[in-house]
Amino acid sequence: MDIKRIKFERTGGFAGIRFAADFELDDLPKDQAHQILELLDEMDFDELPAKILGNQQVADGFNYSITVVTEKRQQTVMTSDAAAPKKMEPLLEILTKIAKQQARKKK
């Protein structure tokens, strides 16, 4: 995947705090960018449906939106804590960490 940009948003939770990140992979440390690319490839991100939302609603759970922008297309996947595939969890953790870092820099 020739990824140009990633947009990520996490909403919900007990306090309802929103974290968002919008970044180019070139702006990240090489090892972190490589890890994100590997995780996206392992889960065949470009083949995932636009929504992965189960019937289960979790009180104070998080909802996620991940948009991957390539040269040719843009793919957005929305999911939640309860519905996210197990193999997506490490990606959600990394993207949440990046979003929190960006939020701290804006302060």
SVG drawing of the C-alpha trace seen along z (x, -y; Angstrom):
<svg xmlns="http://www.w3.org/2000/svg" viewBox="-27 -25 40 36">
<polyline fill="none" stroke="black" stroke-width="0.4" points="0.0,0.0 1.4,-3.4 0.0,-5.4 0.1,-9.2 -1.9,-10.1 -3.8,-8.6 -6.7,-10.3 -7.9,-8.8 -10.5,-9.7 -11.5,-8.1 -14.7,-9.2 -16.8,-8.1 -15.6,-6.7 -16.7,-7.6 -15.7,-11.3 -16.6,-11.5 -13.2,-12.9 -12.4,-13.0 -8.8,-12.4 -8.0,-12.9 -4.9,-12.7 -4.2,-13.6 -0.6,-12.8 1.6,-11.7 3.6,-8.6 6.8,-10.5 6.2,-12.7 6.5,-9.7 9.7,-7.9 10.6,-5.3 10.0,-2.3 6.6,-3.6 5.6,-4.2 6.9,-0.7 4.9,0.9 1.7,-0.9 2.2,0.3 2.8,3.8 -0.4,3.8 -2.5,2.4 -1.1,5.0 -1.7,7.9 -5.3,7.0 -5.8,6.2 -7.2,2.8 -8.1,1.9 -10.4,5.0 -12.3,4.2 -15.9,3.0 -16.6,-0.7 -18.3,0.3 -17.4,3.0 -20.0,2.5 -21.5,5.4 -24.9,5.6 -23.3,5.2 -23.2,1.7 -20.7,1.2 -21.5,-1.6 -18.7,-4.1 -16.9,-2.3 -14.9,-3.9 -15.7,-4.4 -13.0,-4.7 -12.7,-6.0 -9.6,-5.3 -9.1,-6.8 -6.1,-5.7 -5.4,-7.9 -3.3,-6.5 -2.3,-7.9 -5.4,-6.2 -8.1,-6.1 -9.3,-6.8 -10.6,-4.0 -12.5,-4.7 -13.3,-2.1 -15.5,-2.7 -15.5,-0.4 -15.9,-0.2 -14.2,1.5 -16.8,4.3 -16.7,4.9 -13.0,4.3 -11.3,7.4 -8.6,8.7 -5.9,8.0 -6.9,4.4 -6.3,3.7 -2.5,3.0 -3.3,0.5 -5.9,-1.3 -3.5,-1.5 -0.7,-3.1 -3.1,-5.5 -4.6,-6.5 -1.1,-7.2 -0.3,-9.4 -3.6,-11.3 -2.8,-11.9 0.7,-13.1 -0.8,-15.5 -3.3,-16.8 -0.5,-17.6 1.5,-19.5 -1.5,-21.7 -1.8,-22.8"/>
</svg>
